[in-house]
Amino acid sequence: MDKLYSMKSDFENVAKAVEDIKNMRIRGASVIAKYALESIRRDSRKILEKSRNREEFLENFEAIKESLLRTRPTAVALPNALRFIEYRLKLKSRNKNITKNELCDEMISSIDYFLDKIKNSKKEIATAFSKLIKTKVSIMTHCHSSTTVEVIKKINEDRKVKEVYVTETRPLYQGYVTAKKLRESNINVKLIVDSASGMFMKNVDLVLVGADAITLNGDVINKIGTYPIAVVAKEENKNFFVTAESYKIATNAKTGKEIAIEYRSIREVYNGNLGRLGNPEILNPSFDITPAKYITAIITELGAVRGKQPKKIKEILKKAKYV
Ligand code: RI2
């Protein structure tokens, strides 16, 4: 039977998650990972029913994993989460007496472990980062990172936020989400167009962004437009920080060049009559690579990486047993 067909009819929560993630109704690296894991959890009974034995249970998990991995190619939070669960299932299934029900229990407990990790890491990063800030600061941020928003809210709770410059983040305007979330905490927000980030860099003390992937040499892959902001920050002698969980480390990528950059529909950039513009080619990469040399530090829940520190990244990976 065709895998996708059976996925749609059998595992409806996972099938919905695949569609929602692909169409970006659900966005943001850790939000995507959380949503996908919760969908597997909701379908767990179904997976069990559709598996006649432990082998079929593992096959069904594999099919689910593959369909979720195909949704978006760049961010590594979801792949790391799925591989962690797969690893735990493989370990468990070494014991030939383990039943499909026990494998299902293992899958659910691994999902819960990772979901806890997602929730707790953000808090840990926010607490650690706020401690680094000694005076009231003006911040610039780009796109919408749930982690960065939590960090800024914590700095604000500690009464150290003067204002936050938020870029709109074309073409999908995730900056609006950031602006709204920060305003909910009454933070002074200045929403600017992406191309104004250079002009306003003089007004800020530091830049703070999230990450979709961090490579072993300390390069960071984040929303398109992050790289030019980092370059201007360096030119203006401003600190450029990345706040991201350890499960965003791409364990097999030595440098940013090894990460596949997602290109999305040109309709996100221009939805009118292309002929009117003389039919130009439209390019719509979703992410860019910020080389480690532009990054003051990457703050994870398991420690900070300052500039090019591949050893430190390896240390973090060692501590992050779940990756
Ligand atoms: P959190 C987003 O990508 C942004 O690039 C953001 O910085 C990153 O994910 C991390 O988000 P997209 O899914 O995990 O909007 O910090 O393309 O929420």
Boltz pocket constraint, residues with backbone or C-beta under 6 A from the ligand:
constraints:
  - pocket:
      binder: B
      contacts: [[A, 26], [A, 27], [A, 28], [A, 29], [A, 30], [A, 31], [A, 75], [A, 142], [A, 143], [A, 144], [A, 145], [A, 146], [A, 147], [A, 148], [A, 174], [A, 209], [A, 210], [A, 211], [A, 212], [A, 222], [A, 223], [A, 243], [A, 286]]
      max_distance: 6.0
